Amino acid sequence: MHEQRKMVTAAPENSETPLDDVRSWVTPNRLFFVRNHFAMPTAITLENWRLRVGGCVQKPLELTWDEITALPERTVFATMECAGNGRSFLSAKQPGVPWGAGAVGHAEWTGVPLHLLLQKAGLKPGTVEIIFEGQDVGAEADHPQPMNFARSLPLDKALDADTLLAYRMNGELLEPIHGFPLRLFVPGWYGVASVKWLRSIEATTQPFRGYFQTVKYTIQRSSGRGKETVVIGPMPVKSEIIRPRESEILGIGTNRLFGVAWGGPDAVARVEISVDGSRSWNEAQLIGPRAAYSWTMWEYLWEVAEPGDYTVMSRAASTGGQVQPTAHDPQNGGYQIHFSRPRPVRVERTRRIVEQHATVDMLQYDMN
């Protein structure tokens, strides 16, 4: 039986990557998580699709598929995560899709650097943000009027060489569910920034006040002026334990713990493991590629001498100096859920251990 995405909601589809089955650095397209706010557009063809670039520009553009793909392309490996990933694990119930841990995946993204189109259009002085609008339309309970999904980027991020108008994912043209024919891709940022089914780009001299970055996808931060609302952007550092699985029984001897970690815009510097509920920590071994934007696999060989109940945790640190916290920040509400989540495990004397230490050959086999 082939692995498949775990369905969380069916209409619109929101489904998770099956993290328990992750064995490679790149997530296959068919298993990559799906986040939809509205119904997927169904009438898009390469012949009828156009991308408009306008607003505060010197030369408005309307580009066809052939004109987009004729431009120089760039490829970036990057992890994408939904800003609400892990929401179902919060002790206080939060509104939104009840994600488990699987609203995350890692892929190769190919497309045209956004800055090439912005240069072609010619940004006028005073531009502060770039607005991106998708072709998907719908309504929310507190916004009954139909609206297109839209988000903006600050100008410096829009001009970053790695911010792409992506049309390939793992070497294949985007599938409709992942934003065919073109989506914005913002590496290192939460997936909400990477607008799918892109139809228009607009330069603006004013901060964008769209629904999905004022009413939704914001967190609170304390400042000298009190509470401030901050728009969700870069992903913080985070790790996940993949094995042992939930409720798995381990044995006396050497047990292999395995997982992934990512650092948003940064690479992962280290991962540490606690087997006593965060009282002490030991460093895990990082496996395979380590790069900005990308998750890294890790393993830890746990020598267990006594049977019993244990609490296993992982925490990651990024090259930028961030360390994964051990508790959720209540100011984040139902977003940016990146705390080290305790995983209870049981060790039994009669359990036979079958896990083995990863070798280079095993890793290459898994990655292929």
N, C-alpha and C positions, 0 to 999 in steps of 0.2 A: 504494500500500500504506500503510495507517495505521500510525503508530508504536504500539508496544505495550510494556508493561513487560518488563524482562529477567528471566526466571525464574532464580533462584539455587537454591532448593530447591522441590520440588513438593508434598511432604506432610510437614508443613504448608507452605502457600505462603509463600515469602519471595521477593519480586521487587523490582526496582529501577526507579526513574524513569529513562527514557532521556535522560540529561543531554545527550548529543550533539545532541538535537533540541530542547532548550530554546530558546524564542524569546520567551517572555513572562514577566511577573512572577508570574502565577498558574499553578500546575500543574493541568492538567485532571484530574478525578477518575479517569478511566480509566488515566491514566499515573502517578498518585501511588503511590509505593512502598508495599509491603505487608510488615509484620512480624508473623508469627504464631509463637507458641511452641507452641501446641497446635492441634488441629483446630478449624475454625470451627464454632461452634454452628449448628445447622440448624433447630431447632424453635421459634425465637422468632417470635412474632407480636405485633402491637400490642395484641391482645385479651388474650393470656395473660401479657404481660410486666408485671412490677412492680418498683419500686425501693424497697428497704427502707433506712431511715435509723435507726440505733440506737446501742447502746453507751452511752457516758457522755453521755446527753442527757436532758432533762426530759420530752420528748414524742416517743416513737418514732413514725415515720411509715411508711406503706406507700402509695406513690403510683402512680397509673396514668399511661399516656401522656398522656391528656387533661389530667390535673392538672398534669403537668410542663410541657406546652406552653402552658398557660394563664397561667403565670408570666411576669413581664417578661423579655425576652430581650436579649442583648448579642452584638455581632459583633466579632471580632478577626481581623486578618490576621496570620499567623504562619508561620514556617518550622518544620518538624518534621524531625528527623534521628534515625536509629537510633544508639544509643551505640556500636555496633560498625562503623559505616560506614567503609569504607577498610581493613578488617582484612586483606584479601588483599594489600595493599601493604606490610605489615610484613615486615622482613627475618627476624625470628624468628617462626615459625609459632605462631599462637594458636588455642585451641579456640573454636568458635562458627561461626556462619554466615559463609562466606567472601565478604563483601560487597566489591564494587568501590567506585566513588565515588557510586553512584546511590541509596543508601538515604536520600534527602532529597527534600523537596518543599515548596512554599509554597502556602498555600490560605487561603480565607476561612472562618472557623469561627463558627458561630452556635449559641447555646444559652442556658441559664439560668445566671447567675452562681451558683457553688456556695454562696457565703456566704448567699444568700437561703434555701436549704434548711436550712443549719446554724442560721440564726437562727430559722427556723420550728420546728425541733426543739428548740432551746434547749440550747446546750452547757453542761455543768456545769463548775464550777471544777476546775482541775487537768488539763483536757484538753491534751495536748501534740501529738498527731498525729491525722490522719484516715486510716482504712484504706479502700481501695477494692478490691472484689472483682469480677472478671468472671465471665461464665458459661462461659467456656472451661475445660476440664478436661483434664489429662494428667499425664504422669510424665516424669522425667528419669533418666538413667542412674544418677546418684548419689542419686536420690529416687524409688524405684520405686512408692511409694504415690501413688495419684491425688491431685491437688491442683488447686484453682482458681488461675488467675493472679491475683495480688494485689500491690499496692504501697501505700505510705503517703506522705502529704505532711506536713511540719511545719505547725503550725497557722497560722502567718503566711502561708504560701503558699496554703493552703486558703482563707483568708479574703480573698485578693487579688481585687479586682474583676474581673480578667481571667481568672481560673481558672474554666473553664466546664464545665457538663454539656452537651456539644455533641450536637446532633441534625441539624445541617445542615452541609454541606461544599460550598463554592462555590455556595451557594443551593439545593442539592438535599439531600433526606433522605439520611442516611448509607446507603451500600451495605452489605450484609452483611459484605463483606470488610474494611470500614473501621470496623465496630463497631456496626451497626444493632441496636437503635434509639437507643442512647444510649452515649456514651463520655465519660470524663473528658478534658478538654483543658487542658494546662498549658503556656501559651505561654512560650517561652524555655528550656524544659527538654527534655532528651532524650525521645524518643518513648516510652520504656519507662514513663514516669510517667503517660502518658495511657491509662489502662486502658480496653480496649474491652469491648463487650457488658456494660456495667455492670449489676450486679444488687443490690449492697449497699454502703452507706457506714456506717462505724462509727467513732465517736469513742472515743479511748483515752487513758488516763493514763500509759501505758508506751510506750516506743519499740517499734515493730513489728519483729519478727524474722523476717519472711517470707523464703522461699527466694530470691526475686528481688531482694532487697536485702541479703542477707547472704552467701549462697553465690555468687550471680551479681550482676552490675551493681554491683560495687564496685571501687575503685582504692586504691592505697596512697599515703600521704603521710608525710614525715619530720617529726618534732616533737622537742621536748625529751625526750619519753618514748620515743623510738624510732619505729618504724613504726606508723602508725594506719590503720585501714580506714575509708574514706570512701564513702558511698553516692553513686552517680552522680545528678546533679541538673541544674543549669543547663548549657547548651551553651556552650563557649568560642568565641572568634572563629575564623573559618575562611573560606578562599576556595577556589574550584575554577576551573581553566582549562577552558573548554568547547571553544573553538576557538583555536588549531589542535588538531585531533584527534590522537590517538595515531598516530605514524608518518606524519603528513601532511607533504608536501613543499611548502615555501614558495618564493617567488621574490625576486629582487633588487627593491628599491624599498620601498614602504609596505605592510606587512602588518598586518592588523587582528587583534589578540588580544582575545578576548571571554570573559567568565566571570561567575560569581556569587560573592557573599560574604555572610556573615551573622555576627551578633554575639551570638547567644543572647538574653538579655533586653534587650540594647542595640542601638542602630542602628549601622550601619557608618560609621566616620568617614573612612577612606581605604583605598585599595588600592594597593600598589606592585608593580612588575614588575621582575624581573631577567632579563636575557638572557645572563648570563655566569656562571650557576651560583652566584648570591648574592654575588658580589664587589661589585656595585653595584646600586642600586635607583633606579627612576624612578616617579613617581606616575601612576597610571592615572586616567581620567575615570569618575566614577560616573554612571550613567544611570538615569533614572526615579526612582520613589519611594524615599525613605530613611526608615525608621521603626523603632522598637523592635520586636523579635521577628522582623522581616522581612528576607529576603535582598534584596540590591541588585545589580543588574547593573552591570558595568563593562566598559570597553574601553581598549585601549592601541594607539596607532599606532606600529608599530615600523619605523623606517627602517633597511633593511639594504643595505649597500654591497658586501659581499663574500660569495660563496658559502661554504658550509662547514657543519659540525655545531655546533649551539648547544644550550645547556641553559636552558630557560625556566622561571621560577618566579613564583608570585604570593604575596603575603602581605597580610593585612588587619589593620586596627586598628579597635577599637570605640570608641564614644563614652565607654565606661566606662574606657578606658585600656589594655585588653588588646591585645597584639600577637601575631599568629600566630607560633609558633616554627618554626624550620627543621629540627627533628628531633623524633622521637617520644619522649616521656617513658617510659622502661621501667617506671616505677611504675604506669603506666596499663594495663599488660598489653594485652589485646585490646580496650580501650575508649578513648573520648575521643581518637580518632586525628585530629588537626587540624593536623599539621605541613605546611609548604609542600612539596609533592611535586614533585621535578624532572621536567620533561617534555622529553626530547630531541627536537629538530626538525632537519631538514636544509633548507638553503637552496640552491637550484640556479639558475644563471644563466639557464637556458632556460625556467624555470617562469613561466607567465603569471599575474599577480595579478588576482583577481576580487573580493576583499573590498573593501568600501567603508566609509567612516566612517558611523556611525549618525547619522540626523537625527531630529528630533522626529516627523516624519511617519512614518518607518520604524518608530520605536519604538511609536507609537500603533497602527499597522497590526498589528505583531506582538502587542501586548497585546490587541487586540480579537480 
